[in-house]
Amino acid sequence: MATTSQDSVDVILRDGGTLRLRPPRRDDAVALLDFHRGLSNESLHSRFHGLPNLRPQLVESLLEPDWSSRGALLGTLAEDDGERVVAVGNYVRLRDPSVAESAFTVADAEQGRGIGTRLLEQLAARAAAAGIERFVAEVLSENRSMLGVFERAGFELKRHLEGGVVEVEFPIAATERFEVSVEERDHVAVVASLRPFFEPTSVAVVGASARRGTIGGELFRNVLEGDFAGAAYPVNPKGSPVAGVRGYRAVSEIPDPVDLAVIAVPSAHVLEAAEDALVQRRVQRHPRQLRIILHADRVDGFHRRATRQ
């Protein structure tokens, strides 16, 4: 099974964030090695049952998986200058071709977001497509977080404890129980991803003018007069205050995370404003919702430009 660009997939995490999963390429070697070097000693010990030598050879077997004898997925989060590796999972087919040994690692700072579970879901699906029927994994008995990932995934587990190591084995076919578990995770993740839109704690109105009667200015004043309990930020080209509230020239200049950015500017500037808001999202590593408000006579022109770009 050849690795192609179509092998990447975006998944929603339990906190509403987005994780991209894709096979590691040859040019990911440095980023993967840096990822491992950034792990705590505890995480390294949990993954390798000791402290490995962090040399390039450590990640060589993860690169360019063939999906027949070995498979691998890395997880990345969007950054302002590209992406950051935050997780990796892989399997190696054993002598019994129906079984593969699997392992998973998540960056310390990103644990608890459901990354390991999403990684397991996708890796298992690709392994099943390659004819693998069961995963086995050796987990240190004190590694409760990884054991919890296997337990919550929805697979039927068999466990065997020996010498402080738990051998976990499970079929990876998509059973009804597994699919129900995935649907429940999807529901939680989608609700979390929409919460900043329906229940924002902070709002930026791009195009909020100090002049009365303008769409952006009136929208911002409505936010204030509607007893919004969170923080509200007016954004306009000069960074002028609106209704006595300090203004900013761009969403990216706002020092605090913004849940919802409402864009009310001429259609020619919408994409620029949206890109700026997304820059702030990546810098703050914070989920973001964008709402775009256009004059009716500008919608067609914006759609044509958006389609081209």
Secondary structure as the mmCIF struct_conf table of DSSP 4:
data_model
#
loop_
_struct_conf.conf_type_id
_struct_conf.id
_struct_conf.beg_label_comp_id
_struct_conf.beg_label_asym_id
_struct_conf.beg_label_seq_id
_struct_conf.end_label_comp_id
_struct_conf.end_label_asym_id
_struct_conf.end_label_seq_id
HELX_RH_3T_P HELX_RH_3T_P1 SER A 5 ASP A 7
STRN STRN1 VAL A 9 ILE A 12
TURN_TY1_P TURN_TY1_P1 ARG A 14 ASP A 15
BEND BEND1 GLY A 16 GLY A 16
STRN STRN2 THR A 18 ARG A 22
HELX_LH_PP_P HELX_LH_PP_P1 PRO A 23 ARG A 25
HELX_RH_3T_P HELX_RH_3T_P2 ARG A 26 ASP A 28
HELX_RH_AL_P HELX_RH_AL_P1 ALA A 29 ARG A 37
TURN_TY1_P TURN_TY1_P2 GLY A 38 GLY A 38
BEND BEND2 LEU A 39 LEU A 39
HELX_RH_AL_P HELX_RH_AL_P2 ASN A 41 PHE A 48
BEND BEND3 HIS A 49 GLY A 50
BEND BEND4 ARG A 55 ARG A 55
TURN_TY1_P TURN_TY1_P3 PRO A 56 PRO A 56
HELX_RH_AL_P HELX_RH_AL_P3 GLN A 57 GLU A 60
TURN_TY1_P TURN_TY1_P4 SER A 61 LEU A 62
BEND BEND5 LEU A 63 GLU A 64
BEND BEND6 TRP A 67 SER A 69
STRN STRN3 ARG A 70 GLU A 79
TURN_TY1_P TURN_TY1_P5 ASP A 80 ASP A 81
STRN STRN4 GLY A 82 ARG A 93
BEND BEND7 ARG A 95 ASP A 96
TURN_TY1_P TURN_TY1_P6 PRO A 97 SER A 98
STRN STRN5 VAL A 99 VAL A 106
HELX_RH_3T_P HELX_RH_3T_P3 ASP A 108 GLU A 110
TURN_TY1_P TURN_TY1_P7 GLN A 111 GLY A 112
BEND BEND8 ARG A 113 GLY A 114
HELX_RH_AL_P HELX_RH_AL_P4 ILE A 115 ALA A 129
TURN_TY1_P TURN_TY1_P8 ALA A 130 GLY A 131
STRN STRN6 ARG A 134 LEU A 140
TURN_TY1_P TURN_TY1_P9 SER A 141 GLU A 142
HELX_RH_AL_P HELX_RH_AL_P5 ARG A 144 ALA A 153
TURN_TY1_P TURN_TY1_P10 GLY A 154 GLY A 154
STRN STRN7 LYS A 158 GLU A 162
TURN_TY1_P TURN_TY1_P11 GLY A 163 GLY A 164
STRN STRN8 VAL A 165 PRO A 171
BEND BEND9 ALA A 173 ALA A 173
HELX_RH_AL_P HELX_RH_AL_P6 GLU A 176 PHE A 198
BEND BEND10 GLU A 199 GLU A 199
BEND BEND11 THR A 201 THR A 201
STRN STRN9 SER A 202 VAL A 206
TURN_TY1_P TURN_TY1_P12 GLY A 207 GLY A 207
BEND BEND12 ALA A 210 ARG A 211
TURN_TY1_P TURN_TY1_P13 ARG A 212 GLY A 213
HELX_RH_AL_P HELX_RH_AL_P7 ILE A 215 GLU A 225
TURN_TY1_P TURN_TY1_P14 GLY A 226 ASP A 227
BEND BEND13 GLY A 230 GLY A 230
STRN STRN10 ALA A 231 VAL A 235
TURN_TY1_P TURN_TY1_P15 PRO A 237 LYS A 238
STRN STRN11 VAL A 242 VAL A 242
TURN_TY1_P TURN_TY1_P16 ALA A 243 GLY A 244
STRN STRN12 VAL A 245 VAL A 245
STRN STRN13 TYR A 248 TYR A 248
BEND BEND14 ARG A 249 ALA A 250
HELX_RH_3T_P HELX_RH_3T_P4 VAL A 251 GLU A 253
BEND BEND15 PRO A 255 ASP A 256
BEND BEND16 ASP A 259 ASP A 259
STRN STRN14 LEU A 260 ILE A 263
BEND BEND17 VAL A 265 VAL A 265
HELX_RH_3T_P HELX_RH_3T_P5 SER A 267 HIS A 269
HELX_RH_AL_P HELX_RH_AL_P8 VAL A 270 GLN A 284
TURN_TY1_P TURN_TY1_P17 ARG A 285 ARG A 285
STRN STRN15 GLN A 289 ILE A 292
HELX_RH_3T_P HELX_RH_3T_P6 ALA A 296 ARG A 298
HELX_RH_AL_P HELX_RH_AL_P9 VAL A 299 ARG A 308
#
